[in-house]
Amino acid sequence: MKKVLKSASVIFIVLSLLLSITACSKTGDDKKQTDKDVTQNQGTEKSPEPPKPVTIRFAWWGGESRHKATTEVLDKFHEKYPHITVQPEYSGWAGYFEKLLTQFAAKSAPDLIQISYTNANEYVMRDQLYPLNDFIKDGVLRVNDLPEASLDMFKIDDKYYAVPSGIMANGYLVYNKDIFDKHEVPYPGEGFTWDDYIETARKLTKDTNGDGKTDIWGTANIFGGESVFFKMIYEQGGRLFSDDLRKVKFTGPEGVKVWTLAKDLLKEGVVVPPEISASNPPGVDDFRSEKCALSTVLAPAIYADLKFNWGIAKLPKTADTDIHWTIPSMIYVMNNYSKAPKEAAMLLDYILNDEEAGSILKMERGAPSNKNIRNNAASSLPELDKNVINIIDNVAQTSTFSIEPFPPGFIEVLNIWVREFEQVMYDKKTPEQAMKDVETEANKVIEKFFNEK
């Protein structure tokens, strides 16, 4: 029996070797045949067609440095996507929105557009903006590294209509270090309250030449700016608008209280009088002209060329409430009548998320809204920009507050509000009467847009 098994084993081994040799021989022949088949198939298969050339238009406003940086980014985008040509349409602020209004009416607006974050709702109500949801869902437009609160400001009926070009804090306190140092007053620091602000302004209101007249005031009239006004409204528990955005709410007791404070401080003499501010040359405010020690600003970069020493800090707070938020410096939207929406979305994604684009644009539209690009850019920025980013990051990390959406017609509402504030400052109206007039006119403006629907 053992012999039979042994013989069978030998036969099996021999057969296996023969089969292996045959298989190797056939594999060579089969490979030749397969190579021949592949060659023949390659000859018959069509190469993928190159993308068809597309031209899109991109509009923005700004100064020369923004124009130069943006056009450089567009050139880099074209290098990456040679089939997409971007036609830039840039200008200054004056007349920008009037031109855009005309273009939208004629359905000839650019494909990608830079606008103010306050008036997006107007375009949405007129059905002029392209919803971005499909591009976000498909990964054409990546928003994971953008601030969620800023995205949600432009989410209407579950549709996203805008993305932030950059972000900023809801305002910044600026102070003249030279004036502070001369009078040995401590700089504003962590926990600086509105009471601290007012007391500091009193200390720094000075008659420097001994003629009995004030020539350095403690503060500019910061209560005429929306960043301070909105913050004070919220810190009193108030609101800016109704839930349906059809009525203003800031004209109630909270708004009257802010304007009354402004009027009282003006009478006290710690705020630069409006007639003194009016004497400044065009483009020069009270802080730049060194008429005051304290002020506030939305974009500290406007003071980058100042010759005196100055600093920035977070806006003050009330004694027991500190409300801060981040807002878009401006936003990008897409024209609902665009014939190349995907390519416009590709450009938008490149501007927001590409590292090289971020390194070129830097702070041209505020701190980059993409948190990774913002962090990477910080190390190579001037000290001022680093300080701005530090404040933005501090606000973003410590505050969960989101400002309300803005109603259609807000720019007109803001103009009414500024006009009426001046009436109060020139003693032509009481805060109560001015706020009542703002409410009446502002609600008419907003309702006009809803009636157009």
ZIFEN-V188112 format. One record per backbone hydrogen bond with DSSP energy under -1.0 kcal/mol. NH is the residue of the N-H (numbers start at 0). CO is the residue of the C=O. If there is no record, write none. Layout:
NH_CO, NH_CO
This chain:
4_0, 5_1, 6_2, 7_3, 8_4, 9_5, 10_6, 11_7, 12_8, 13_9, 14_10, 15_11, 16_12, 17_13, 18_14, 19_15, 20_16, 21_17, 22_18, 23_19, 24_20, 25_21, 26_22, 27_23, 28_24, 29_25, 30_26, 31_27, 32_28, 33_29, 34_30, 35_31, 36_32, 37_33, 38_34, 39_35, 40_36, 41_37, 42_38, 44_40, 53_82, 55_84, 57_86, 58_111, 59_88, 61_90, 66_62, 67_63, 68_64, 69_65, 70_66, 71_67, 72_68, 73_69, 74_70, 75_71, 76_72, 77_73, 78_74, 79_75, 80_76, 83_80, 84_53, 86_55, 88_57, 90_59, 95_92, 98_94, 99_95, 100_96, 101_97, 102_98, 103_99, 104_100, 105_101, 106_103, 107_102, 111_56, 112_332, 113_58, 114_330, 118_115, 123_119, 124_120, 125_121, 126_123, 127_122, 129_333, 131_159, 135_131, 136_132, 137_133, 139_134, 140_134, 145_142, 150_146, 151_147, 153_150, 154_151, 155_158, 158_155, 160_153, 162_331, 164_329, 166_366, 167_326, 169_324, 171_296, 172_312, 173_294, 174_310, 175_292, 176_308, 177_308, 179_175, 180_176, 181_177, 182_178, 183_180, 184_179, 191_188, 193_316, 196_192, 197_193, 198_194, 199_195, 200_196, 201_197, 202_198, 203_199, 205_215, 214_205, 215_205, 216_290, 218_269, 219_293, 221_219, 223_220, 224_221, 228_224, 229_225, 230_226, 231_227, 232_228, 233_229, 234_230, 236_233, 237_232, 241_246, 244_241, 248_239, 249_239, 251_248, 255_251, 256_252, 257_253, 258_254, 259_255, 260_256, 261_257, 262_258, 263_259, 264_260, 265_261, 266_262, 267_263, 268_264, 269_264, 271_218, 276_272, 277_273, 278_275, 279_276, 283_280, 288_284, 289_286, 290_285, 292_216, 293_217, 294_173, 296_171, 301_298, 302_299, 303_300, 305_302, 310_174, 312_172, 316_191, 317_320, 326_167, 328_165, 330_114, 331_162, 332_112, 334_110, 335_127, 337_334, 343_339, 344_340, 345_341, 346_342, 347_343, 348_344, 349_345, 350_346, 351_347, 352_348, 353_349, 357_353, 358_354, 359_355, 360_356, 361_357, 363_360, 365_362, 366_166, 370_144, 373_369, 374_370, 375_371, 376_372, 377_373, 379_376, 380_377, 385_381, 386_382, 387_383, 388_384, 389_385, 390_386, 391_387, 392_388, 393_389, 394_390, 395_391, 396_392, 397_393, 398_394, 409_406, 412_408, 413_409, 414_410, 415_411, 416_412, 417_413, 418_414, 419_415, 420_416, 421_417, 422_418, 423_419, 424_420, 425_421, 426_423, 427_422, 428_422, 433_429, 434_430, 435_431, 436_432, 437_433, 438_434, 439_435, 440_436, 441_437, 442_438, 443_439, 444_440, 445_441, 446_442, 447_443, 448_444, 449_445, 450_446
